[in-house]
Amino acid sequence: MFRLEGTYGDLLPKITLILEHWLPKSGFKLRSTPAYAHYHQNHFIDENEKFELDFYLPIGFF
């Protein structure tokens, strides 16, 4: 689980860093179940376009 915070436009680059940089170096592999997010603050409905969420990445050793 990754806690991500930022403003509109920051989310995809943060997820890209996790998938393209952290994951290959971690020793884990992506599982076949989908990733998901639990929003604490949603940038689409927040007047300041800020988000705060927990990004759950299904990983395991293979």
Secondary structure, DSSP 8 states (H G I E B T S, - for coil): -EEEEEETTSHHHHHHHIIIIIHHHHT-EE-SS--EEEEEE-TTTSTT-EEEEEEE--EE--
